[in-house]
Amino acid sequence: MRKLLLFTITLVLMLAAPVQASDTNTVKATIVKHAISMGVDPAIALSIAKTESGYRHSARSSHGAVGVFQLMPSTARRMGLNPYSLNDNIKGGIMYYKMMYKMFGSMELALAAYNAGPGNVKKYNAVPPYGETKRFVSKIMTDYHHLKANPDPAMRAAAAAKKAAQVKAVPSTARVSAAPLAAAPVPKAAKENELNTKIQTVDETPIELEIEASSLAI
């Protein structure tokens, strides 16, 4: 009985634990970083987070979902993640979306599964006819297309950092345009030797060949 009581108290404290507070710019930068490292378009990751929590890691739903990506604690733990950690919450949300995308091969269906569960998407073989899910998918897709046309500063910063890293990785010698090499001046003695060689070659030419050539020219 005592062990059960201690377990219950521990569970209540864990569920009541406040999530880590973070400013919006830090949250966005963390989302972009993890999205890129996990092979997911940062624009869709940011759009999901905006719709789910407004980038607030302190957000909680009436159903018990927590954090930026509104993960259920039980789901996060099955993934081996702590939903109250900013990094884990973001990684968990992106990981789950990526799993849904691989399952359905469609951005809209993956988002629908994120909201309504993969079972309902399989049941209808389409976005389920639920008002909440339809609004969820529509809002995220609108935000996604907006971010593709107007990248968030966090996305631009990541792109600039990547470009700078690529430039830095190129050897400095490869970045300098090689100027055409000027022909080395020929020493005077070498010129004279070459001239003498030509003269000697002409002198050694049999006179009969020169006469024959003249005759043919006539």
VEXSETOR-50144 format. One record per residue (C-alpha): residue in one letter; x, y, z. Coordinates in steps of 0.1 Angstrom, whole numbers, plus 5000, padded with zeros to 4 digits. Each point is the difference from the previous one (the first is absolute). Example, Ala and Ser with C-alpha at 12.3 -4.5 7.8 and 13.67 -1.06 7.14 Angstrom:
<nukes>
A512349555078S501450344993
</nukes>
This chain:
<nukes>
M500050005000R502850245009K501849934967L496850064981L499650335018L503550114992F499649914964T496850204998I501650315015T503049974977L497749974970V497950305010L503250215005M501349904966L496750104983A499950325020A503650094992P500350334982V501449984965Q503250204993A499350364989S501750124969D499750314978T498549964965N503350064982T501849735019V497149764994K500050084962A503749964997T499949665019I497249884977V501950094969K503249845013H498349675008A497950004968I503150044978S501949735019M497049764998G499450064963V496750195003D499250334983P500350265027A497050194986I497649715008A501549955034L499650375009S496450004986I499149705022A501550165031K498250334992T496649834997E500549775030S501350255025G500950334985Y503749905007R499250005038H501749725018S497950085030A496849914981R497749725013S496849864986S497049885018H500949654989G503350015017A502350084970V503050215008G502650224985V500750154966F498849704980Q497349915025L501249655007M498149765022P502549905028S499249634995T500850034962A503250195007R501249745025R499349724976M502450184977G502550025028L499650385003N499250245028P497150224988Y500850275026S503550064984L499950254972N502549804979D498249675006N496650154993I501150154967K501849684990G497049795009G497650224980I502150004969M500749635004Y496349925002Y499250214970K502749834980M498649665010M496650104988Y501450134967K501849684994M496949815007F497750194977G502350174975S498050335001M500550325020E496350055005L499449645011A503050015023L498650315016A496549855003A501649695017Y501950235023N496850165011A497449714998G502249705002P501249774972G497149765006N497450264989V502050094969K500249634990K496349965007Y499050284975N503149974978A499950385000V499950295024P497349895025P496850204998Y500550175034G499850375002E502950045023T502349784979K499050184968R500750345016F503349875014V501249884966S498850314981K501650245025I503449825000M500149984962T499250374997D502850085024Y502349764982H499550164966H500550355016L503349895015K501249854967A499450344984N501250215030P502549805020D500050065038P503250185013A500949675017M499949824966R502150284984A502549995028A500449624997A500450034962A502750275004A501949805026K499949694977K501350214971A502850155021A501049655012Q500249884964V502250304990K502249945030A500449634991V501450094965P503950045001S501150364996T502149914970A496949884982R498250325006V502750224984S499650034963A503249894984A501550274978P501449884966L503749935003A502150234979A502549834977A503449995016P502550224981V502449804978P503650065009K502150184973A502549714998A497149764994K498750224972E503450014984N500449625002E496649954984L500950244972N503449824994T498249674999K497650124973I502850144980Q501949675003T497049814989V499650214969D503749974992E499849635003T497249974975P501449854968I500250254971E498449754977L496850005020E499850384998I500649994962E497449734996A497550195020S500650314978S499449804969L496749875013A498950345009I500550114963
</nukes>
